[in-house]
Amino acid sequence: MTAKDGDGWALCALGHQHWGLYGAAGLLTVHHTLDGMPYVLMQKRAWWSHHGGTWGLPGGARDSHEDAITGALREAQEEATLDADLVRVRGLYVDDHGGWSFQTVIAEAEGLLDAAPANGESADMRWVAADEVVSKELHPGFADSWPRIRPALSPVVVVLDMANIIGARAEHGWWKDRAGAANRLLNELTPLCGQGLGQMPEGVPALTRWFPRMVAVLEGAAASAADPGPMTGDLAVVVAGGSGDDAIVEAVRGMRPWETALVVTADRGLRERVTALGALVAGPRWLLKQL
């Protein structure tokens, strides 16, 4: 397991040659401007490279010891001087050719980060409005994947009706210790944020894996599970001062215009309130079966 041990040509089941003995990965960095337009960081490939002169993503062959996210972030740093600490991974799309795959890692950036060609593989690096991507001469593989990736550029925020979800786990005896039940669920959600969600409900664009931000809303006796306070990373805890339903509605109202809210609850009244605001909904079982 050494650096660059993935360099080399591979043959897929379709009979095509691809660069990367263990597959390849690329980083699609996206930033939404205040008007809601997503901009993506694109690379113009050097003339001498495979499909030279076309536009695609910074990326390349994965090493044998790398997963797609690690490989894509490394390649983006090597080719575009992009600081991995300034992006947050939100999704993964796998283009499987049969025995070989290119994995697109979608990452969110808070601004139009500085990026420039860092080695001879890149002729140019440029932020491009999503609506203008198809006007460029695209790398064939990226051109084929783009129509499926484009709808997934808006990040998903999952808002959790914790009381309702806990109530769906009758086997855990939540009614005896609501705070303890909430704490157990929070401890299960933390690794899920890192692993990502492999199944999303209808209405969410299809990706191989989503890594959404999660907001867990606690109320009443379960609120003490929030001690010592909100969690870090992609799981935040909100303690409702009054009604948990009202706090969930406010969380949906507080979404940025380009974010997709997904509320997890089986409460009919709450579902009606959040769908009226444009949110998607899923029942507790959808979440619990992924824990």
C-alpha positions as MATLAB code, in Angstrom:
seq = 'MTAKDGDGWALCALGHQHWGLYGAAGLLTVHHTLDGMPYVLMQKRAWWSHHGGTWGLPGGARDSHEDAITGALREAQEEATLDADLVRVRGLYVDDHGGWSFQTVIAEAEGLLDAAPANGESADMRWVAADEVVSKELHPGFADSWPRIRPALSPVVVVLDMANIIGARAEHGWWKDRAGAANRLLNELTPLCGQGLGQMPEGVPALTRWFPRMVAVLEGAAASAADPGPMTGDLAVVVAGGSGDDAIVEAVRGMRPWETALVVTADRGLRERVTALGALVAGPRWLLKQL';
ca = [
       0.000    0.000    0.000;
       2.117    2.862   -1.295;
       1.374    6.285   -2.714;
       0.486    6.268   -6.403;
       0.168    2.482   -6.539;
      -3.156    3.019   -8.315;
      -1.543    4.646  -11.333;
      -2.046    2.560  -14.434;
      -4.616    1.585  -17.027;
      -7.529   -0.725  -16.257;
     -10.036   -2.423  -18.536;
     -13.711   -2.367  -17.542;
     -16.354   -4.960  -18.389;
     -17.493   -2.759  -21.276;
     -14.090   -3.103  -22.901;
     -13.003    0.499  -22.251;
      -9.651    1.593  -20.876;
      -9.675    3.822  -17.792;
      -6.934    5.434  -15.746;
      -6.743    3.961  -12.238;
      -6.018    0.366  -11.334;
      -8.364    0.606   -8.327;
     -10.823    3.027   -9.858;
     -10.751    6.800   -9.798;
     -12.388    9.644   -7.881;
     -12.974   13.337   -8.428;
     -14.078   16.230   -6.240;
     -17.076   18.314   -7.265;
     -16.855   21.371   -5.037;
     -20.018   23.465   -5.036;
     -20.810   26.894   -3.614;
     -24.241   28.519   -3.717;
     -24.334   32.277   -4.146;
     -26.999   34.348   -2.393;
     -29.269   34.137   -5.420;
     -29.236   30.353   -5.072;
     -27.080   29.611   -8.122;
     -24.632   26.743   -7.536;
     -21.110   27.261   -8.843;
     -18.832   24.253   -9.320;
     -15.055   24.177   -9.460;
     -13.976   22.723  -12.794;
     -10.633   21.669  -14.223;
      -9.492   22.015  -17.808;
      -7.301   19.021  -18.535;
      -3.804   19.467  -19.922;
      -3.543   18.879  -23.667;
      -1.358   15.767  -23.273;
      -3.697   13.960  -20.851;
      -6.467   11.503  -21.691;
      -9.232   13.611  -23.298;
      -6.901   16.605  -23.048;
      -8.449   20.032  -23.390;
     -11.825   18.987  -21.994;
     -13.390   20.202  -18.763;
     -14.148   17.989  -15.797;
     -13.262   17.683  -12.126;
      -9.945   17.612  -10.318;
      -9.399   13.935   -9.658;
      -7.551   10.836  -10.658;
      -6.597    7.297   -9.753;
      -7.292    6.056   -6.249;
      -4.508    4.327   -4.373;
      -5.153    0.815   -3.090;
      -5.563    1.998    0.518;
      -7.880    4.939   -0.246;
     -11.626    5.276   -0.215;
     -13.214    7.602   -2.754;
     -13.470   10.589   -0.404;
      -9.843   10.391    0.677;
      -8.686    9.990   -2.909;
     -10.805   12.849   -4.258;
      -9.674   15.272   -1.553;
      -6.033   14.340   -2.115;
      -6.305   14.788   -5.873;
      -7.998   18.181   -5.460;
      -5.174   19.346   -3.233;
      -2.522   18.072   -5.625;
      -4.144   19.479   -8.767;
      -5.902   22.617   -7.520;
      -4.238   23.486   -4.164;
      -7.699   23.082   -2.624;
      -7.691   22.918    1.184;
      -9.763   19.900    2.233;
     -10.518   21.541    5.592;
     -12.576   24.204    3.816;
     -15.129   21.830    2.281;
     -17.760   19.524    3.714;
     -18.594   16.292    1.900;
     -22.318   16.058    1.116;
     -22.724   13.238   -1.385;
     -21.184   10.435   -3.416;
     -22.151    9.355   -6.923;
     -20.682    6.155   -8.365;
     -20.457    5.677  -12.123;
     -19.920    1.920  -12.353;
     -18.547    0.563  -15.617;
     -18.361   -3.030  -14.412;
     -15.192   -3.835  -12.517;
     -14.099   -0.193  -12.658;
     -15.793    2.931  -11.342;
     -15.388    6.679  -11.166;
     -16.714    8.102   -7.913;
     -17.748   11.741   -7.781;
     -17.514   13.253   -4.300;
     -19.809   16.264   -3.902;
     -18.513   18.751   -1.337;
     -19.964   22.041   -0.102;
     -17.830   25.180    0.213;
     -18.825   28.339    2.053;
     -17.218   30.528   -0.610;
     -15.558   30.544   -4.019;
     -12.327   29.105   -2.693;
      -8.981   29.973   -4.211;
      -7.875   27.292   -6.647;
      -5.248   27.227   -9.369;
      -3.427   24.611  -11.453;
      -0.875   23.029   -9.145;
       0.765   20.554  -11.522;
       1.034   19.742  -15.190;
      -2.255   17.839  -15.283;
      -4.338   21.030  -15.194;
      -4.446   23.780  -17.798;
      -7.015   25.875  -15.902;
      -9.206   25.887  -12.787;
     -12.397   27.887  -12.821;
     -15.658   28.321  -10.909;
     -18.515   27.794  -13.364;
     -22.232   28.451  -12.818;
     -24.086   25.139  -12.925;
     -26.334   26.374  -15.726;
     -23.267   27.063  -17.888;
     -21.494   23.743  -17.420;
     -23.001   22.130  -20.513;
     -21.739   24.988  -22.694;
     -18.167   23.766  -22.195;
     -16.429   20.911  -23.974;
     -16.769   18.299  -21.268;
     -14.808   15.165  -20.521;
     -17.039   12.325  -21.840;
     -17.351   10.609  -18.476;
     -18.298   13.834  -16.696;
     -20.717   14.766  -19.475;
     -22.497   11.437  -19.012;
     -22.750   11.804  -15.212;
     -23.604   15.511  -15.037;
     -27.381   15.198  -15.723;
     -27.686   12.876  -12.719;
     -25.384   14.915  -10.476;
     -26.801   18.366  -11.262;
     -30.076   17.883   -9.308;
     -28.091   16.766   -6.238;
     -26.071   19.972   -5.814;
     -28.506   21.355   -3.225;
     -27.549   19.987    0.205;
     -30.121   18.072    2.252;
     -30.735   18.969    5.895;
     -32.486   16.259    7.918;
     -34.593   17.605   10.790;
     -35.412   14.936   13.364;
     -38.570   14.846   15.464;
     -36.741   13.011   18.226;
     -39.801   12.399   20.407;
     -41.641   10.794   17.508;
     -38.657    8.707   16.413;
     -37.991    7.492   19.952;
     -41.656    6.588   20.294;
     -41.327    4.293   17.280;
     -38.806    2.153   19.212;
     -41.162    0.595   21.751;
     -38.710   -2.239   22.383;
     -36.287    0.224   24.003;
     -38.665    1.134   26.828;
     -38.325    4.856   26.122;
     -41.289    5.775   28.348;
     -39.277    4.742   31.416;
     -36.325    7.034   30.660;
     -36.913    9.584   27.916;
     -33.552   11.307   28.372;
     -31.713    7.993   28.254;
     -33.582    6.941   25.123;
     -32.758   10.276   23.470;
     -29.107    9.935   24.419;
     -28.900    6.418   22.955;
     -30.390    7.635   19.690;
     -27.991   10.586   19.514;
     -25.072    8.212   20.026;
     -26.297    6.142   17.083;
     -26.768    9.192   14.869;
     -23.205   10.416   15.330;
     -21.541    7.561   13.381;
     -24.401    7.636   10.846;
     -23.391   11.187    9.929;
     -19.921    9.902    9.083;
     -21.124    6.806    7.246;
     -23.772    8.636    5.256;
     -27.235    7.562    4.202;
     -27.576    4.965    1.485;
     -31.343    5.286    1.100;
     -33.260    8.520    0.674;
     -37.021    8.995    0.347;
     -38.810    9.946   -2.827;
     -38.126   13.519   -3.852;
     -34.415   13.466   -3.023;
     -32.150   13.123   -6.095;
     -30.566    9.699   -6.403;
     -26.980    9.438   -5.203;
     -25.034    6.408   -4.051;
     -24.660    8.040   -0.641;
     -25.743   11.270    1.019;
     -23.933   12.969    3.922;
     -26.542   15.471    5.128;
     -26.441   17.875    8.005;
     -28.791   16.684   10.775;
     -30.736   18.722   13.312;
     -32.134   16.753   16.276;
     -34.981   18.552   18.068;
     -35.522   17.573   21.702;
     -38.337   18.599   24.004;
     -39.644   17.932   27.481;
     -38.034   15.219   29.619;
     -35.699   14.187   26.803;
     -34.079   17.628   26.662;
     -31.501   16.741   29.340;
     -29.879   14.435   26.780;
     -28.555   17.601   25.147;
     -26.094   18.145   28.014;
     -23.389   19.388   27.741;
     -24.871   21.140   24.707;
     -25.147   20.949   20.933;
     -22.889   18.453   19.185;
     -20.217   19.399   16.711;
     -19.860   18.430   13.079;
     -22.925   17.546   11.063;
     -25.192   16.700   13.992;
     -26.669   19.626   15.930;
     -29.075   19.426   18.855;
     -31.858   21.962   19.303;
     -33.711   22.061   22.645;
     -37.256   23.317   22.186;
     -38.239   25.994   24.668;
     -41.852   24.961   24.263;
     -43.477   22.863   21.576;
     -41.138   20.523   19.738;
     -43.325   20.781   16.643;
     -42.987   24.568   16.662;
     -39.205   24.261   16.970;
     -39.112   21.894   13.975;
     -41.202   24.284   11.890;
     -38.837   27.125   12.805;
     -35.844   24.972   11.847;
     -37.400   24.415    8.413;
     -38.153   28.121    8.035;
     -34.529   28.882    8.882;
     -33.092   26.819    6.011;
     -31.067   28.602    3.384;
     -33.026   28.953    0.116;
     -30.941   26.344   -1.718;
     -31.144   23.702    1.011;
     -33.633   20.831    0.917;
     -35.336   20.177    4.247;
     -36.258   16.589    5.077;
     -38.286   16.194    8.267;
     -38.414   12.780    9.915;
     -41.719   12.334   11.737;
     -44.911   10.292   11.621;
     -46.991   13.074   13.169;
     -49.682   13.954   10.629;
     -50.197   17.524   11.815;
     -46.474   18.287   11.752;
     -46.098   16.709    8.329;
     -48.800   19.013    6.982;
     -47.134   22.073    8.509;
     -43.660   21.382    7.093;
     -44.794   20.223    3.659;
     -46.654   23.524    3.357;
     -43.210   25.143    3.703;
     -41.774   22.971    0.924;
     -40.092   20.346    3.100;
     -39.962   16.659    2.290;
     -41.011   14.135    4.926;
     -40.106   10.585    5.886;
     -41.307    8.304    8.657;
     -39.150    7.176   11.594;
     -38.747    3.680   10.137;
     -36.869    5.135    7.180;
     -34.222    6.435    9.550;
     -34.179    3.588   12.069;
     -33.505    0.888    9.502;
     -30.275    2.692    8.538;
     -28.887    2.769   12.089;
];
